[in-house]
Amino acid sequence: MIEYAKLHWQCRRGTKELDFLLLRYLDIKYLLADKEEQSCFIELLALEDDVLLGLLLSDVTIESVAMQALTRKIFI
């Protein structure tokens, strides 16, 4: 597992919306998630900010079912 502090730093994206959603997921749900979901979150953090904003805040979809489930979980 990647260090929590490193993940926390990667969640800080510079936009209030992304910071809020990603940090809330990290603080509340990440440690309770299974390994597959944690890996999916790490992949999500590797995306560019504009793609990430599209996935979380608009109608952009991604083919991966696991990633779709994660983005819904982050947004709730």
C-alpha positions as CSV (number, residue, x, y, z in Angstrom):
1,M,0.0,0.0,0.0
2,I,1.3,3.4,-0.9
3,E,1.9,5.6,2.1
4,Y,-1.2,7.5,3.3
5,A,0.7,10.8,3.4
6,K,1.7,10.4,-0.3
7,L,-1.9,9.7,-1.3
8,H,-3.0,12.7,0.7
9,W,-0.6,14.9,-1.2
10,Q,-1.8,13.4,-4.6
11,C,-5.4,14.2,-3.6
12,R,-4.5,17.9,-3.4
13,R,-5.3,19.0,-6.9
14,G,-5.7,22.8,-6.7
15,T,-9.4,22.9,-7.3
16,K,-11.8,23.0,-4.3
17,E,-14.1,20.5,-5.8
18,L,-11.5,17.8,-6.5
19,D,-9.7,18.4,-3.2
20,F,-12.9,18.0,-1.3
21,L,-14.1,14.9,-3.1
22,L,-10.8,13.1,-3.1
23,L,-9.7,14.0,0.4
24,R,-13.1,13.0,1.8
25,Y,-12.9,9.6,0.1
26,L,-9.3,9.1,1.3
27,D,-10.1,10.1,4.9
28,I,-13.4,8.1,5.2
29,K,-13.5,5.2,2.8
30,Y,-10.0,4.4,1.4
31,L,-8.7,2.5,4.4
32,L,-11.9,0.4,4.6
33,A,-11.8,-0.4,0.8
34,D,-10.5,-3.7,-0.5
35,K,-7.2,-3.9,-2.4
36,E,-8.9,-3.7,-5.8
37,E,-10.7,-0.5,-4.9
38,Q,-7.5,1.0,-3.4
39,S,-5.6,0.2,-6.6
40,C,-8.4,1.7,-8.7
41,F,-8.2,4.9,-6.5
42,I,-4.4,5.1,-7.1
43,E,-5.1,4.8,-10.9
44,L,-7.7,7.5,-10.7
45,L,-5.2,9.8,-9.0
46,A,-2.9,9.4,-12.0
47,L,-5.4,11.0,-14.3
48,E,-5.1,14.6,-15.5
49,D,-7.3,17.1,-13.6
50,D,-9.6,17.8,-16.5
51,V,-10.3,14.1,-17.0
52,L,-10.8,13.6,-13.3
53,L,-13.2,16.6,-13.1
54,G,-15.2,15.1,-16.1
55,L,-15.4,11.7,-14.4
56,L,-16.5,13.1,-11.0
57,L,-18.6,16.1,-11.9
58,S,-20.1,15.6,-15.3
59,D,-21.3,13.0,-17.8
60,V,-17.9,11.6,-18.8
61,T,-17.9,7.9,-18.4
62,I,-15.1,5.3,-18.3
63,E,-15.2,1.7,-19.6
64,S,-13.9,0.1,-16.4
65,V,-16.8,-1.1,-14.2
66,A,-14.6,-0.9,-11.1
67,M,-13.6,2.7,-11.9
68,Q,-17.3,3.6,-12.5
69,A,-18.2,2.2,-9.1
70,L,-15.4,4.0,-7.5
71,T,-16.3,7.4,-9.0
72,R,-19.9,6.9,-7.8
73,K,-18.6,6.1,-4.4
74,I,-16.4,9.1,-4.3
75,F,-19.2,11.4,-5.3
76,I,-21.7,10.2,-2.6
